[in-house]
Amino acid sequence: MKGYVFIKNTVILTVTSLLLRALGLVFKVWTSSAVGAEGVGLYQLITSVYILAATFASSGICTGVTRLISEKSTLSRKYASAVLRKSTFLTVVASAVLGSALFLSADFIAKYILCDTRCALSIKILCFALPFKGTAACIKGYYYARSKTMQPSLCQLFEQIVRIGAVAVFVTNFKGLGAEMLTAALLIGDTVGEFASFIYIYIAYTFEKRNLAKAKAETKGITREILRIAAPITCSRYIMSGLHLAESSIVPTRLAVFSGSRSVALSQYGMLKGMALPLVFFPASFLSALSVMLLPETSQAAAKGDQRKIKEITRRCVGITLTAAIIISGIFFYNAKPLGVMIFGSEEVGFMIRMLALIIPFMYLESVVDGMLKGLDQQKASLFYNVADSVLRMTLIFLFVSKSGIIGFLSIMILSNVITSSLNTARLIKTTNSGFDIKNWVLKPIIAALVGGAAAYLVSGAVGIGSVAATIIGIVIQLTISVLALVILKADCVEEIFLFIPSRKRRSI
């Protein structure tokens, strides 16, 4: 029954993630047309500040909510309410302090950190979204801990719809006022979306808590436990977000040195971060859902000392992730140029997609491994790896991007993702003693991806039809042949990937 609940919740999150990514992708296409590549670049700069602020205000605290509640075998209204009340208080206080500091220093950050004074207004706007984002995330953490994904999923859909509507209204009204005001319109829409998300999830929780048992529960020390879990996670993400912010300010500057134009540099940065990357991550819906669900699953198994279950979860999820990611990587690599032109009207975006396709397995794997490491209380090791990698990445960006431009930055991204993903995966494998099946998880999927790509090339090249139709047909053929190749090769985790059910033949553990 519990396995059924896990699968059901993963499917719910997957469907939601697909809808959200589809809406987001369509919206990004419209946004890139409405505000231009330079406006998208400005938005990405400001988003790096927002991520840093949101991380400090709520990130680790929300994970603490999920961990504390999921580790309890029985849940009472008193305990759940105490955890949420204290976590929300910490989040609101942190948001208020940070939001005020950010608002007052917006001009300084825009001028001296982001190196673009047009960002100041948008930074001030995003301050008002922090408490709503943090509080909503805490309540969602409670739902994930109780393996209830429907309300958080509906909340995300509601938030996205409201955000899109608000952005469309403000962008339309601000059109013709320049990149600064158009970027501000995007941030106003984001703030409205965060407020809508908070209202929805708070109302849902007021009804939810009535159904909780009224049994007594020990609530002393909850704040200490929240901070024990939250501190290293927040520290890790805060450092990473800070480094990401520093990178976001350095990259356009170094690109401008290479190209000789700030506008061109922001356009290239916007193409990469606002167009190519979202498209590359679009198929990762199942894996992102799996990552969310693995946190409470691994936390519960770790709390019970069930090493066998932890090992099984690890092997299954790493196998699923790598197999799916390698096939997806092949599809993007083969179809990069037509996808860039068809969706964004840009061959340059297509080139970026092809470069990013090389590291899809590493990016996808890291997203799942990160969720498992948090559940196993291994966030400190992850922090060390990520910080070391970011320092290396920043150094390489400073030294080489001004000489090699966007190609140099993409090459650094490839190296960085390979290093970080490999180190975190090695840590997970060592912690769980699960081993790494290179034959089933790497070699067979690579063979399947190559066979699928070859079949798509032969068929699409022989069919004399339009480019859009040829691209769609090619992708369908490539995916189909790749899946058939996996089946013929008897690759591990085929049933888990495509049927979401456990394999009948279990590997001896």
Contacts in CASP RR format, 6 or more apart in sequence:
PFRMAT RR
TARGET T0000
AUTHOR 0000-0000-0000
METHOD contacts of the structure
MODEL  1
MKGYVFIKNTVILTVTSLLLRALGLVFKVWTSSAVGAEGVGLYQLITSVY
ILAATFASSGICTGVTRLISEKSTLSRKYASAVLRKSTFLTVVASAVLGS
ALFLSADFIAKYILCDTRCALSIKILCFALPFKGTAACIKGYYYARSKTM
QPSLCQLFEQIVRIGAVAVFVTNFKGLGAEMLTAALLIGDTVGEFASFIY
IYIAYTFEKRNLAKAKAETKGITREILRIAAPITCSRYIMSGLHLAESSI
VPTRLAVFSGSRSVALSQYGMLKGMALPLVFFPASFLSALSVMLLPETSQ
AAAKGDQRKIKEITRRCVGITLTAAIIISGIFFYNAKPLGVMIFGSEEVG
FMIRMLALIIPFMYLESVVDGMLKGLDQQKASLFYNVADSVLRMTLIFLF
VSKSGIIGFLSIMILSNVITSSLNTARLIKTTNSGFDIKNWVLKPIIAAL
VGGAAAYLVSGAVGIGSVAATIIGIVIQLTISVLALVILKADCVEEIFLF
IPSRKRRSI
5 147 0 8 1.000
6 147 0 8 1.000
6 293 0 8 1.000
6 297 0 8 1.000
7 500 0 8 1.000
7 501 0 8 1.000
9 147 0 8 1.000
9 148 0 8 1.000
9 149 0 8 1.000
9 293 0 8 1.000
10 286 0 8 1.000
10 289 0 8 1.000
10 290 0 8 1.000
10 293 0 8 1.000
10 500 0 8 1.000
11 289 0 8 1.000
11 500 0 8 1.000
12 149 0 8 1.000
12 150 0 8 1.000
12 153 0 8 1.000
12 289 0 8 1.000
13 149 0 8 1.000
13 153 0 8 1.000
13 288 0 8 1.000
13 289 0 8 1.000
13 292 0 8 1.000
13 293 0 8 1.000
14 285 0 8 1.000
14 286 0 8 1.000
14 289 0 8 1.000
15 153 0 8 1.000
16 149 0 8 1.000
16 153 0 8 1.000
16 154 0 8 1.000
16 156 0 8 1.000
16 157 0 8 1.000
16 289 0 8 1.000
17 284 0 8 1.000
17 285 0 8 1.000
17 286 0 8 1.000
17 288 0 8 1.000
17 289 0 8 1.000
18 285 0 8 1.000
19 157 0 8 1.000
20 156 0 8 1.000
20 157 0 8 1.000
20 160 0 8 1.000
21 278 0 8 1.000
21 281 0 8 1.000
21 282 0 8 1.000
21 285 0 8 1.000
22 282 0 8 1.000
23 160 0 8 1.000
23 161 0 8 1.000
23 164 0 8 1.000
24 160 0 8 1.000
24 164 0 8 1.000
24 278 0 8 1.000
25 278 0 8 1.000
25 279 0 8 1.000
25 282 0 8 1.000
25 343 0 8 1.000
27 164 0 8 1.000
27 167 0 8 1.000
28 40 0 8 1.000
28 274 0 8 1.000
28 275 0 8 1.000
28 278 0 8 1.000
29 343 0 8 1.000
29 344 0 8 1.000
30 168 0 8 1.000
31 40 0 8 1.000
31 43 0 8 1.000
31 167 0 8 1.000
31 171 0 8 1.000
31 186 0 8 1.000
32 40 0 8 1.000
32 274 0 8 1.000
32 275 0 8 1.000
32 344 0 8 1.000
34 171 0 8 1.000
34 175 0 8 1.000
34 182 0 8 1.000
35 43 0 8 1.000
35 171 0 8 1.000
35 179 0 8 1.000
35 182 0 8 1.000
35 183 0 8 1.000
35 186 0 8 1.000
36 179 0 8 1.000
36 267 0 8 1.000
37 266 0 8 1.000
37 267 0 8 1.000
37 268 0 8 1.000
37 270 0 8 1.000
37 271 0 8 1.000
37 275 0 8 1.000
38 179 0 8 1.000
38 263 0 8 1.000
38 266 0 8 1.000
38 267 0 8 1.000
38 270 0 8 1.000
39 179 0 8 1.000
39 182 0 8 1.000
39 183 0 8 1.000
39 266 0 8 1.000
39 270 0 8 1.000
40 270 0 8 1.000
40 271 0 8 1.000
40 273 0 8 1.000
40 274 0 8 1.000
40 275 0 8 1.000
41 252 0 8 1.000
41 266 0 8 1.000
41 267 0 8 1.000
41 269 0 8 1.000
41 270 0 8 1.000
41 273 0 8 1.000
41 274 0 8 1.000
42 116 0 8 1.000
42 118 0 8 1.000
42 119 0 8 1.000
42 122 0 8 1.000
42 179 0 8 1.000
42 180 0 8 1.000
42 183 0 8 1.000
42 266 0 8 1.000
43 122 0 8 1.000
43 183 0 8 1.000
43 186 0 8 1.000
43 187 0 8 1.000
43 270 0 8 1.000
43 274 0 8 1.000
44 248 0 8 1.000
44 269 0 8 1.000
44 270 0 8 1.000
44 273 0 8 1.000
44 274 0 8 1.000
45 114 0 8 1.000
45 116 0 8 1.000
45 119 0 8 1.000
45 248 0 8 1.000
45 249 0 8 1.000
45 252 0 8 1.000
45 266 0 8 1.000
45 269 0 8 1.000
46 114 0 8 1.000
46 119 0 8 1.000
46 122 0 8 1.000
46 123 0 8 1.000
46 126 0 8 1.000
46 183 0 8 1.000
46 187 0 8 1.000
48 241 0 8 1.000
48 244 0 8 1.000
48 245 0 8 1.000
48 247 0 8 1.000
48 248 0 8 1.000
48 249 0 8 1.000
49 102 0 8 1.000
49 109 0 8 1.000
49 114 0 8 1.000
49 119 0 8 1.000
49 123 0 8 1.000
49 126 0 8 1.000
49 245 0 8 1.000
50 126 0 8 1.000
50 129 0 8 1.000
50 190 0 8 1.000
51 241 0 8 1.000
51 244 0 8 1.000
51 245 0 8 1.000
52 238 0 8 1.000
52 241 0 8 1.000
52 242 0 8 1.000
52 244 0 8 1.000
52 245 0 8 1.000
53 98 0 8 1.000
53 99 0 8 1.000
53 102 0 8 1.000
53 126 0 8 1.000
53 127 0 8 1.000
53 130 0 8 1.000
54 130 0 8 1.000
54 133 0 8 1.000
54 134 0 8 1.000
55 234 0 8 1.000
55 237 0 8 1.000
55 238 0 8 1.000
55 240 0 8 1.000
55 241 0 8 1.000
56 94 0 8 1.000
56 98 0 8 1.000
56 234 0 8 1.000
56 238 0 8 1.000
56 241 0 8 1.000
57 91 0 8 1.000
57 94 0 8 1.000
57 95 0 8 1.000
57 98 0 8 1.000
57 99 0 8 1.000
57 130 0 8 1.000
57 131 0 8 1.000
57 133 0 8 1.000
57 134 0 8 1.000
58 91 0 8 1.000
58 94 0 8 1.000
58 95 0 8 1.000
58 130 0 8 1.000
58 133 0 8 1.000
58 134 0 8 1.000
58 135 0 8 1.000
58 137 0 8 1.000
58 138 0 8 1.000
59 137 0 8 1.000
59 230 0 8 1.000
59 233 0 8 1.000
59 234 0 8 1.000
59 237 0 8 1.000
59 238 0 8 1.000
60 229 0 8 1.000
60 230 0 8 1.000
60 231 0 8 1.000
60 233 0 8 1.000
60 234 0 8 1.000
60 237 0 8 1.000
61 87 0 8 1.000
61 90 0 8 1.000
61 91 0 8 1.000
61 94 0 8 1.000
61 134 0 8 1.000
61 138 0 8 1.000
61 226 0 8 1.000
61 230 0 8 1.000
61 234 0 8 1.000
62 87 0 8 1.000
62 91 0 8 1.000
62 134 0 8 1.000
62 137 0 8 1.000
62 138 0 8 1.000
62 140 0 8 1.000
62 141 0 8 1.000
63 141 0 8 1.000
63 229 0 8 1.000
63 230 0 8 1.000
63 233 0 8 1.000
63 295 0 8 1.000
63 374 0 8 1.000
64 87 0 8 1.000
64 225 0 8 1.000
64 226 0 8 1.000
64 229 0 8 1.000
64 230 0 8 1.000
64 233 0 8 1.000
65 83 0 8 1.000
65 84 0 8 1.000
65 87 0 8 1.000
65 138 0 8 1.000
65 141 0 8 1.000
65 142 0 8 1.000
65 145 0 8 1.000
65 226 0 8 1.000
66 141 0 8 1.000
66 142 0 8 1.000
66 144 0 8 1.000
66 145 0 8 1.000
66 295 0 8 1.000
66 296 0 8 1.000
66 299 0 8 1.000
67 145 0 8 1.000
67 229 0 8 1.000
67 295 0 8 1.000
67 296 0 8 1.000
67 299 0 8 1.000
67 374 0 8 1.000
67 375 0 8 1.000
68 83 0 8 1.000
68 145 0 8 1.000
68 222 0 8 1.000
68 225 0 8 1.000
68 226 0 8 1.000
68 229 0 8 1.000
69 75 0 8 1.000
69 79 0 8 1.000
69 80 0 8 1.000
69 83 0 8 1.000
69 141 0 8 1.000
69 142 0 8 1.000
69 145 0 8 1.000
69 146 0 8 1.000
70 144 0 8 1.000
70 145 0 8 1.000
70 146 0 8 1.000
70 295 0 8 1.000
70 296 0 8 1.000
70 299 0 8 1.000
70 300 0 8 1.000
71 299 0 8 1.000
71 300 0 8 1.000
71 303 0 8 1.000
72 79 0 8 1.000
74 213 0 8 1.000
74 215 0 8 1.000
75 146 0 8 1.000
75 212 0 8 1.000
75 213 0 8 1.000
76 212 0 8 1.000
76 213 0 8 1.000
76 214 0 8 1.000
76 215 0 8 1.000
76 216 0 8 1.000
76 217 0 8 1.000
77 209 0 8 1.000
77 212 0 8 1.000
77 213 0 8 1.000
77 214 0 8 1.000
77 215 0 8 1.000
78 214 0 8 1.000
78 215 0 8 1.000
78 216 0 8 1.000
78 217 0 8 1.000
78 219 0 8 1.000
79 217 0 8 1.000
79 218 0 8 1.000
79 219 0 8 1.000
80 142 0 8 1.000
80 209 0 8 1.000
80 212 0 8 1.000
81 209 0 8 1.000
82 217 0 8 1.000
82 219 0 8 1.000
82 222 0 8 1.000
83 142 0 8 1.000
83 222 0 8 1.000
83 226 0 8 1.000
84 138 0 8 1.000
84 139 0 8 1.000
84 142 0 8 1.000
84 205 0 8 1.000
86 222 0 8 1.000
86 223 0 8 1.000
86 226 0 8 1.000
87 138 0 8 1.000
87 226 0 8 1.000
88 135 0 8 1.000
88 138 0 8 1.000
88 139 0 8 1.000
90 223 0 8 1.000
90 226 0 8 1.000
90 227 0 8 1.000
90 230 0 8 1.000
91 131 0 8 1.000
91 134 0 8 1.000
91 135 0 8 1.000
91 137 0 8 1.000
91 138 0 8 1.000
92 131 0 8 1.000
92 135 0 8 1.000
95 130 0 8 1.000
95 131 0 8 1.000
95 133 0 8 1.000
95 134 0 8 1.000
96 131 0 8 1.000
98 130 0 8 1.000
99 127 0 8 1.000
99 130 0 8 1.000
100 127 0 8 1.000
102 109 0 8 1.000
102 123 0 8 1.000
102 124 0 8 1.000
102 126 0 8 1.000
102 127 0 8 1.000
103 123 0 8 1.000
103 124 0 8 1.000
103 127 0 8 1.000
106 120 0 8 1.000
106 121 0 8 1.000
106 123 0 8 1.000
106 124 0 8 1.000
106 127 0 8 1.000
107 117 0 8 1.000
107 120 0 8 1.000
109 119 0 8 1.000
109 120 0 8 1.000
109 123 0 8 1.000
110 116 0 8 1.000
110 117 0 8 1.000
110 118 0 8 1.000
110 119 0 8 1.000
110 120 0 8 1.000
110 123 0 8 1.000
111 117 0 8 1.000
111 120 0 8 1.000
113 245 0 8 1.000
113 246 0 8 1.000
113 249 0 8 1.000
114 248 0 8 1.000
114 249 0 8 1.000
115 249 0 8 1.000
115 252 0 8 1.000
115 253 0 8 1.000
116 252 0 8 1.000
116 262 0 8 1.000
116 266 0 8 1.000
118 179 0 8 1.000
118 180 0 8 1.000
118 183 0 8 1.000
119 183 0 8 1.000
121 180 0 8 1.000
121 181 0 8 1.000
121 184 0 8 1.000
122 180 0 8 1.000
122 183 0 8 1.000
122 184 0 8 1.000
122 186 0 8 1.000
122 187 0 8 1.000
125 184 0 8 1.000
125 187 0 8 1.000
125 188 0 8 1.000
125 191 0 8 1.000
126 187 0 8 1.000
126 190 0 8 1.000
126 191 0 8 1.000
128 191 0 8 1.000
129 190 0 8 1.000
129 191 0 8 1.000
129 193 0 8 1.000
129 194 0 8 1.000
129 195 0 8 1.000
132 191 0 8 1.000
132 194 0 8 1.000
132 195 0 8 1.000
132 197 0 8 1.000
132 198 0 8 1.000
133 194 0 8 1.000
133 197 0 8 1.000
133 198 0 8 1.000
135 198 0 8 1.000
135 202 0 8 1.000
136 155 0 8 1.000
136 194 0 8 1.000
136 197 0 8 1.000
136 198 0 8 1.000
136 201 0 8 1.000
136 202 0 8 1.000
139 201 0 8 1.000
139 202 0 8 1.000
139 204 0 8 1.000
139 205 0 8 1.000
140 152 0 8 1.000
140 155 0 8 1.000
140 201 0 8 1.000
141 152 0 8 1.000
142 205 0 8 1.000
143 149 0 8 1.000
143 151 0 8 1.000
143 152 0 8 1.000
143 208 0 8 1.000
144 152 0 8 1.000
144 292 0 8 1.000
144 293 0 8 1.000
144 295 0 8 1.000
144 296 0 8 1.000
145 296 0 8 1.000
147 293 0 8 1.000
147 296 0 8 1.000
148 208 0 8 1.000
149 292 0 8 1.000
149 293 0 8 1.000
151 201 0 8 1.000
151 204 0 8 1.000
151 205 0 8 1.000
151 208 0 8 1.000
152 201 0 8 1.000
154 200 0 8 1.000
154 204 0 8 1.000
155 197 0 8 1.000
155 200 0 8 1.000
155 201 0 8 1.000
155 204 0 8 1.000
156 197 0 8 1.000
158 196 0 8 1.000
158 197 0 8 1.000
158 200 0 8 1.000
159 193 0 8 1.000
159 194 0 8 1.000
159 196 0 8 1.000
159 197 0 8 1.000
159 200 0 8 1.000
162 192 0 8 1.000
162 193 0 8 1.000
162 196 0 8 1.000
162 197 0 8 1.000
163 189 0 8 1.000
163 190 0 8 1.000
163 192 0 8 1.000
163 193 0 8 1.000
163 196 0 8 1.000
165 189 0 8 1.000
166 188 0 8 1.000
166 189 0 8 1.000
166 192 0 8 1.000
166 193 0 8 1.000
167 185 0 8 1.000
167 186 0 8 1.000
167 188 0 8 1.000
167 189 0 8 1.000
167 190 0 8 1.000
170 185 0 8 1.000
170 186 0 8 1.000
170 188 0 8 1.000
170 189 0 8 1.000
171 182 0 8 1.000
171 185 0 8 1.000
171 186 0 8 1.000
173 185 0 8 1.000
174 181 0 8 1.000
174 182 0 8 1.000
174 184 0 8 1.000
174 185 0 8 1.000
175 182 0 8 1.000
176 182 0 8 1.000
232 379 0 8 1.000
232 380 0 8 1.000
232 383 0 8 1.000
233 374 0 8 1.000
233 379 0 8 1.000
235 383 0 8 1.000
236 379 0 8 1.000
236 380 0 8 1.000
236 382 0 8 1.000
236 383 0 8 1.000
236 386 0 8 1.000
236 387 0 8 1.000
239 383 0 8 1.000
239 386 0 8 1.000
239 387 0 8 1.000
239 390 0 8 1.000
240 383 0 8 1.000
240 386 0 8 1.000
240 387 0 8 1.000
240 390 0 8 1.000
243 387 0 8 1.000
243 390 0 8 1.000
243 391 0 8 1.000
243 393 0 8 1.000
243 394 0 8 1.000
244 390 0 8 1.000
246 394 0 8 1.000
247 390 0 8 1.000
247 393 0 8 1.000
247 394 0 8 1.000
247 397 0 8 1.000
250 394 0 8 1.000
250 397 0 8 1.000
250 398 0 8 1.000
250 401 0 8 1.000
251 269 0 8 1.000
251 397 0 8 1.000
251 401 0 8 1.000
251 409 0 8 1.000
252 262 0 8 1.000
252 265 0 8 1.000
252 266 0 8 1.000
252 269 0 8 1.000
253 265 0 8 1.000
254 397 0 8 1.000
254 398 0 8 1.000
254 401 0 8 1.000
254 402 0 8 1.000
254 405 0 8 1.000
254 409 0 8 1.000
255 264 0 8 1.000
255 265 0 8 1.000
255 268 0 8 1.000
255 269 0 8 1.000
255 401 0 8 1.000
255 402 0 8 1.000
255 405 0 8 1.000
255 406 0 8 1.000
255 409 0 8 1.000
256 262 0 8 1.000
256 264 0 8 1.000
256 265 0 8 1.000
257 402 0 8 1.000
258 265 0 8 1.000
258 401 0 8 1.000
258 402 0 8 1.000
258 403 0 8 1.000
258 404 0 8 1.000
258 405 0 8 1.000
259 265 0 8 1.000
259 268 0 8 1.000
259 405 0 8 1.000
268 348 0 8 1.000
268 406 0 8 1.000
271 344 0 8 1.000
271 346 0 8 1.000
271 348 0 8 1.000
271 349 0 8 1.000
271 352 0 8 1.000
272 352 0 8 1.000
272 406 0 8 1.000
272 409 0 8 1.000
272 410 0 8 1.000
275 344 0 8 1.000
275 346 0 8 1.000
275 349 0 8 1.000
275 352 0 8 1.000
276 349 0 8 1.000
276 350 0 8 1.000
276 352 0 8 1.000
276 353 0 8 1.000
276 356 0 8 1.000
277 356 0 8 1.000
279 339 0 8 1.000
279 340 0 8 1.000
279 343 0 8 1.000
279 353 0 8 1.000
280 332 0 8 1.000
280 353 0 8 1.000
280 356 0 8 1.000
280 357 0 8 1.000
280 360 0 8 1.000
280 363 0 8 1.000
281 363 0 8 1.000
283 328 0 8 1.000
284 328 0 8 1.000
284 364 0 8 1.000
284 367 0 8 1.000
286 324 0 8 1.000
287 320 0 8 1.000
287 321 0 8 1.000
287 324 0 8 1.000
287 325 0 8 1.000
287 364 0 8 1.000
287 367 0 8 1.000
287 368 0 8 1.000
288 367 0 8 1.000
290 317 0 8 1.000
290 320 0 8 1.000
290 321 0 8 1.000
290 368 0 8 1.000
291 367 0 8 1.000
291 368 0 8 1.000
291 370 0 8 1.000
291 371 0 8 1.000
291 372 0 8 1.000
294 313 0 8 1.000
294 317 0 8 1.000
294 368 0 8 1.000
294 371 0 8 1.000
294 372 0 8 1.000
294 375 0 8 1.000
295 371 0 8 1.000
295 372 0 8 1.000
295 374 0 8 1.000
295 375 0 8 1.000
297 313 0 8 1.000
298 310 0 8 1.000
298 313 0 8 1.000
298 371 0 8 1.000
298 372 0 8 1.000
298 375 0 8 1.000
298 376 0 8 1.000
299 375 0 8 1.000
301 309 0 8 1.000
301 310 0 8 1.000
301 313 0 8 1.000
302 310 0 8 1.000
302 375 0 8 1.000
302 376 0 8 1.000
302 377 0 8 1.000
307 432 0 8 1.000
307 433 0 8 1.000
308 509 0 8 1.000
310 376 0 8 1.000
310 432 0 8 1.000
311 432 0 8 1.000
311 433 0 8 1.000
311 434 0 8 1.000
311 509 0 8 1.000
312 509 0 8 1.000
313 372 0 8 1.000
314 372 0 8 1.000
314 428 0 8 1.000
314 429 0 8 1.000
314 432 0 8 1.000
314 434 0 8 1.000
315 434 0 8 1.000
315 435 0 8 1.000
315 437 0 8 1.000
315 507 0 8 1.000
315 509 0 8 1.000
316 493 0 8 1.000
316 496 0 8 1.000
317 368 0 8 1.000
317 372 0 8 1.000
318 365 0 8 1.000
318 368 0 8 1.000
318 369 0 8 1.000
318 425 0 8 1.000
318 428 0 8 1.000
318 429 0 8 1.000
318 434 0 8 1.000
318 436 0 8 1.000
318 441 0 8 1.000
319 437 0 8 1.000
319 440 0 8 1.000
319 441 0 8 1.000
319 492 0 8 1.000
319 493 0 8 1.000
320 493 0 8 1.000
320 496 0 8 1.000
320 497 0 8 1.000
321 364 0 8 1.000
321 365 0 8 1.000
321 368 0 8 1.000
322 361 0 8 1.000
322 365 0 8 1.000
322 441 0 8 1.000
322 442 0 8 1.000
322 445 0 8 1.000
323 440 0 8 1.000
323 441 0 8 1.000
323 444 0 8 1.000
323 445 0 8 1.000
323 486 0 8 1.000
323 491 0 8 1.000
323 492 0 8 1.000
323 493 0 8 1.000
323 494 0 8 1.000
323 497 0 8 1.000
324 364 0 8 1.000
324 497 0 8 1.000
325 360 0 8 1.000
325 361 0 8 1.000
325 363 0 8 1.000
325 364 0 8 1.000
325 365 0 8 1.000
326 360 0 8 1.000
326 361 0 8 1.000
326 442 0 8 1.000
326 445 0 8 1.000
326 446 0 8 1.000
326 448 0 8 1.000
326 449 0 8 1.000
327 445 0 8 1.000
327 448 0 8 1.000
327 449 0 8 1.000
327 479 0 8 1.000
327 482 0 8 1.000
327 483 0 8 1.000
327 486 0 8 1.000
328 360 0 8 1.000
328 364 0 8 1.000
329 357 0 8 1.000
329 358 0 8 1.000
329 360 0 8 1.000
329 361 0 8 1.000
329 449 0 8 1.000
330 357 0 8 1.000
330 449 0 8 1.000
330 453 0 8 1.000
330 478 0 8 1.000
331 449 0 8 1.000
331 475 0 8 1.000
331 478 0 8 1.000
331 479 0 8 1.000
331 482 0 8 1.000
332 339 0 8 1.000
332 353 0 8 1.000
332 354 0 8 1.000
332 356 0 8 1.000
332 357 0 8 1.000
332 360 0 8 1.000
333 354 0 8 1.000
333 357 0 8 1.000
333 358 0 8 1.000
334 453 0 8 1.000
334 456 0 8 1.000
334 457 0 8 1.000
334 478 0 8 1.000
335 471 0 8 1.000
335 474 0 8 1.000
335 475 0 8 1.000
335 478 0 8 1.000
336 350 0 8 1.000
336 351 0 8 1.000
336 353 0 8 1.000
336 354 0 8 1.000
336 357 0 8 1.000
337 347 0 8 1.000
337 350 0 8 1.000
337 351 0 8 1.000
337 354 0 8 1.000
338 467 0 8 1.000
338 468 0 8 1.000
338 470 0 8 1.000
338 471 0 8 1.000
339 350 0 8 1.000
339 353 0 8 1.000
339 471 0 8 1.000
340 346 0 8 1.000
340 347 0 8 1.000
340 349 0 8 1.000
340 350 0 8 1.000
340 353 0 8 1.000
341 347 0 8 1.000
341 350 0 8 1.000
341 467 0 8 1.000
342 467 0 8 1.000
342 468 0 8 1.000
342 471 0 8 1.000
343 349 0 8 1.000
344 350 0 8 1.000
352 406 0 8 1.000
352 410 0 8 1.000
355 407 0 8 1.000
355 410 0 8 1.000
355 411 0 8 1.000
355 413 0 8 1.000
355 414 0 8 1.000
356 410 0 8 1.000
356 413 0 8 1.000
358 414 0 8 1.000
359 413 0 8 1.000
359 414 0 8 1.000
359 417 0 8 1.000
359 418 0 8 1.000
362 417 0 8 1.000
362 418 0 8 1.000
362 420 0 8 1.000
362 421 0 8 1.000
362 422 0 8 1.000
363 417 0 8 1.000
363 421 0 8 1.000
365 421 0 8 1.000
365 425 0 8 1.000
366 417 0 8 1.000
366 420 0 8 1.000
366 421 0 8 1.000
366 424 0 8 1.000
366 425 0 8 1.000
369 421 0 8 1.000
369 424 0 8 1.000
369 425 0 8 1.000
369 428 0 8 1.000
370 382 0 8 1.000
370 424 0 8 1.000
372 428 0 8 1.000
373 379 0 8 1.000
373 381 0 8 1.000
373 382 0 8 1.000
373 424 0 8 1.000
373 427 0 8 1.000
373 428 0 8 1.000
373 431 0 8 1.000
376 428 0 8 1.000
376 431 0 8 1.000
376 432 0 8 1.000
378 427 0 8 1.000
378 428 0 8 1.000
378 431 0 8 1.000
381 424 0 8 1.000
381 427 0 8 1.000
382 424 0 8 1.000
382 427 0 8 1.000
385 420 0 8 1.000
385 423 0 8 1.000
385 424 0 8 1.000
385 427 0 8 1.000
386 420 0 8 1.000
389 416 0 8 1.000
389 419 0 8 1.000
389 420 0 8 1.000
389 423 0 8 1.000
390 416 0 8 1.000
392 416 0 8 1.000
392 419 0 8 1.000
393 412 0 8 1.000
393 415 0 8 1.000
393 416 0 8 1.000
396 412 0 8 1.000
396 415 0 8 1.000
397 409 0 8 1.000
397 412 0 8 1.000
400 408 0 8 1.000
400 412 0 8 1.000
401 408 0 8 1.000
401 409 0 8 1.000
401 412 0 8 1.000
404 411 0 8 1.000
425 436 0 8 1.000
428 434 0 8 1.000
429 435 0 8 1.000
429 436 0 8 1.000
437 492 0 8 1.000
440 491 0 8 1.000
440 492 0 8 1.000
440 493 0 8 1.000
441 492 0 8 1.000
441 493 0 8 1.000
444 486 0 8 1.000
444 489 0 8 1.000
444 491 0 8 1.000
444 492 0 8 1.000
445 486 0 8 1.000
445 491 0 8 1.000
447 485 0 8 1.000
447 489 0 8 1.000
448 482 0 8 1.000
448 483 0 8 1.000
448 485 0 8 1.000
448 486 0 8 1.000
448 489 0 8 1.000
448 491 0 8 1.000
449 482 0 8 1.000
451 481 0 8 1.000
451 482 0 8 1.000
451 485 0 8 1.000
452 477 0 8 1.000
452 478 0 8 1.000
452 479 0 8 1.000
452 481 0 8 1.000
452 482 0 8 1.000
452 485 0 8 1.000
453 478 0 8 1.000
453 481 0 8 1.000
453 482 0 8 1.000
455 477 0 8 1.000
455 478 0 8 1.000
455 481 0 8 1.000
456 474 0 8 1.000
456 475 0 8 1.000
456 477 0 8 1.000
456 478 0 8 1.000
456 481 0 8 1.000
459 473 0 8 1.000
459 474 0 8 1.000
459 477 0 8 1.000
460 470 0 8 1.000
460 471 0 8 1.000
460 473 0 8 1.000
460 474 0 8 1.000
460 477 0 8 1.000
461 470 0 8 1.000
463 470 0 8 1.000
463 473 0 8 1.000
464 470 0 8 1.000
465 473 0 8 1.000
483 494 0 8 1.000
483 498 0 8 1.000
486 494 0 8 1.000
487 494 0 8 1.000
492 507 0 8 1.000
493 503 0 8 1.000
495 501 0 8 1.000
495 502 0 8 1.000
495 503 0 8 1.000
495 504 0 8 1.000
496 502 0 8 1.000
496 503 0 8 1.000
END
